[in-house]
Amino acid sequence: MIYDLAIIGGGPAGAAGAVYAARKRLKTVVITKDWLGQSNVSEKIENWVGTIAISGFELSQSLEKHAKAYGKDVLDFVEGQYVNKVINSKTQDTNKKIFTITTDKGSYEARAVLVTAGSRRRKLDVPGADIFEHKGLTYCATCDGPLYGDQDVIVVGGGNAGFESASQLLAYCKSVTLLSRSEFKADPGTVEAVSKNPKFKGIEFAVPTEIKGDKFLTSLAYRDTKANIDVELKVTGVFAEIGSVPNTDFIKEITKLDQYNHVIVDAKNQRASTEGIWAAGDCTDGLYHQNNIAAGDAVKAIEDIYIWLQKN
């Protein structure tokens, strides 16, 4: 079968794309590892428009449910599969251009592709990080935070994600020190709210240089780039919140990516550089990445894809 559209990814952008594709009656295959976007680890999301507060897990369940509620006769869902590559292809009978999407378990053909594969957490790249991952170094405060009750911990990252993790950890940790390699980039209101907790300390211009320990992590060393001195903090846990890496390896051979491997798109319609490919959400070179923006990007893309399919 040749689908009208293949949607790759199941986060907010993928779910929004599926809903709108169903309403446009586009024969669509949605290929996703799961529906658990990056926000799945968030204990409380307060900026998902239309919902005052919701957990990340509840949001992912809601997105999946909504995506599957429409167009059962036009949408096919392929779950638990990783996309390995998207290649240009042609139909055997009419010689028309299509795309072949290969996964770890099969392949699918479509006239158009919407990439909504999101991103994954960036790993801390300092000596000792690989040794002490899961032995004191972690990338999920929601998942692992309760294990560090009444202990001294560090959060690496001065953006909203770092301060949100610090806020969670303050509920049960003895102390939380947040290190930011520059000035804090989180919303001022968030910084102010977290900083009021007497167990919290925020340090700007602190660049991690090494994680140390024996069987488990015992300290983190950093460079104070403002005072030009080296500092070592004794802690038992380090929570890294240092950004993300777009999941675009499977598309890099047929469309243009920026220096950070984001898909380069036209902000007016989300078109990639390759005819027939669109992208939405965190995997794109959009200036801002948020759940609401990802969903909006996908809606914009589907509107354009629908018009494009009618003409091609």
N, C-alpha and C positions, 0 to 999 in steps of 0.2 A: 504494500500500500504506500502511496505517496501522499503525505499529509500536506495540507495548506501551510501549516506552521508547526515548528518544533520550538517549545519553550524549554530552556535548559536552566534549571534551578528552582527551588521551592520556598524561598523566603517571601517577604512582602511583595517584591517585584514580580516574582514568579506567580504568586497567588493572584495578584491583581491582573496580571496578563492573562491568566487562565479564565478568570471571571469575564473579562471583556472579550476574549476570544470566543467564549461560549455564546455571549450575547450577540456577537457578530456572525454566529453560526459558521465559524471557521473550523474545519476538521483539523484538530490539534493534538499533538502528543506532548505531554509534559513529562520531562525526564529529570528526576531529582534523586539525590542520595537520601534526603529526608526533608522534612518541613521545618527543621530546627535552625533558623537563622541565628546570627550572632547574638541577637537580643534574647535568645532562649535562656541564657544564664542570668539575665537581669531579674532581680527579685521584685522590682516594682517599676513599671513604665508609666509615666504620667503625661507624656506628650503624644500619645497615639490619639489623633483627633477623633472625637466622638465618644471616647472612653476616658473617664476621669483617672482611673488607675487599673492596671492589669499586669500580671506577672508575664515574664517573657515566655514561659512554657504555655500559659493560657493563650497568649497571643498567637503562638505558632499553631496551636490546636484550632483556634478560631479561623485562622487563615486557611488551613487545610480543609476545614469543614465548609467554608464559603466557596473555595475553589471547586469542591466536588459536588456542590449543591445544584449546579446548573449544567445543562448541556450534556447529560449522560450519553446522548447519542452522537455527540460530536467531539467530546474530549476523551482521550485515552491517557491514563496515568501509569507511568513506568517508574516505580520506586525502588530504592535500594541499589541503584546502578550509578557508576561513575562514568562520565563522558571522557573518552580518551582523545578524540579528534573529531573535527568537522572538516570535511573536504568538499571541494567542488565536484559535481558529477553531472550526468545528463541522462535523460530518459532514453530507453532503448527504442521506443516506437516513434516518438516525435522529436527526439534529440534536443529537447528543451532543458535549460539549466535547472538543476536541483542541488540540494545539499545532502550528503550522506553523513549521518551522525553515528559514530561508533562508540560503544560503551564496553565495559568489561564483560558484558554478557550478551551483547547483540548489536544490531545496527538498525537505523531508521532513516527514512528518506522524507524530505520536506522541501517545499518550494521556497520557504522563508524560515529564518531562524531568529529567535529573540533570546539573547544571552542574559540571564538573570542569576548568574552563578555566585554572586556575592564575593566575600573575601574571608580569609582565615587570619587568626591572630599571629602577629609578628613575634618571633622568638627573641629572647634576650641574647645578644651576641657578645658575651664576655667570657673570659676564662672561668671554668667551673660551672657554667650554666648547664652544659650537657650532662655533667656528672651528677648534679644535684637536682635535676628535674624530677619531680615526684618524690624528692627527698628533702623537701623544704622550699623548693622553687616551684611555683604553680602559676597557671594562667587563668584561674577561675576562682574568684572570691566566693561566689555563691556555692560552688561545688565543694571547695576544700576549706573555706573559712572556719566552719565550726570545729575543725580539727585543731585549731590554734587558740582555743579558749584560754584566757588568762596568760597569754604569751606576748612577747614583743615581736612585732612584724613590720615589714617595709612594703610599701606600694611604690612601684616604679612607673611613673607616668603622670604628667601634670594636666592632662585633658579631662573632659567630663567623665570618661570611663574610669580614670584613676581615682578621681574624687568620689565617684559612686561606689567603687570597690572599698575605698577607705571608710565610707559611711557605713557599709555593711559590716566591715570588720570591727568597727568601734563598738558594736553591740556585744561582742564577747572577748575581744583581745585586751590585753593589759595596756598596750600602747600601740599606736599606728603612726609611723613616720612615712611621709610621702616625699619622694625625690622627683624633681622635675629638672630636665637638662637646660631649661630656659625659664622665662617667666611663666607662671601658671596660665594655661590656655583654656581652662574650664570656665563656664559661665560665672561671672562675679557673684551671683546669688548663691550658686552651689559652693563656691570657695568660702564665702562668708559663713554659710550654714555649717559646713563641716569643721571649719576652723574654730568654731565656738566650743567644740568638745575639748575638755581639758586633757584628754588622753591623746589628742592629735597634735602632730607637729609637721608643718610643711616646709620643705627646704628647696629653694630655687637654685638654678645653676649648679646642679649636682649630677655628675655624669658617672654612672656605675663603671667600675674598672675590673672587679673580680668578685666572685662568690667563693667563699671558703667554708671548710668544714672537715669532718672526719667521715663517719658513716652517714651523718646527716648534716645539713647546712647549719653553720654556727655564726656566720657573719657575712656582711657585704661591705666591700670597700668602694669608695667613690672619690672622684676628683671634684673639689670645689673650684670651679673655673673662675669665680669672681675673686676669691681670696688666694687662689693659686696654691692650694694645699691639698694633701691627701688625708682622707678620713676613713675610719673603719667603725662600723656599727655592729654591736653584738645583737643578733636576732636569731630566731628559729624558723622564721618564715619570710619568703619574698614573693610578692604577688605582682607579676608584670602586666601592665596595661599600656603597651607602647605602640599601639596602632595595628594595622592589618595589611595583608598582602592579597591582592585580587586573584581570584581563581580563574585564570585566563589561559593557562598553558595549552589547553586543547584547541584554542582559536588563534594562537599567535602566528601560525603559518599562512593564514589566508586573510587576515585583516590587520590594520595598523594599531599598535599599542604605544602608549607613551613611555617615558623613561622608567615609570614605576609599574609597568605592565597593565595599566588600565586600558580598556578599549576606548579608543578615541571616537567620540560621537558628535553629531550635530545636535546641539541643545534644542533646536526647534522641533525635531522629530525623532531624535535618538538613533538616527541612521549611523551605522559604522561606515568605514571607508569602502567596504566591499558591498556591492549591490546585492540586496536580498538579506543582509544581516543587520539586525538592530541590537542594542544592548541597553539595559536599565539597571539602576541601583549602584551598589558599592563597587561593582566590577568596572564601572565607567570612569572617565576622566572628569566627571562633573565636579564643580567646585565644592559642593556640600553633599554629605552622605548621611541620610537619616531614613528611618522607616517610612515616614510619610512621603519623603521625596522619592524614595525607591518605588513606592506604589504609584505615585503620580507619573514618574518616568515611564513605567510600564504601560499605563493607560494611554499616554501620549504616543508611545510606540505602536500599540495595537491599532489606534485610530489611523496611523500612517500606513501600517502594514495592510490593513483592510483595503485602503484606497489603492495601494501598490499592487495587491493581488488582483484587483479588478482590471488593472491595466496590463497585466503581464500573464 
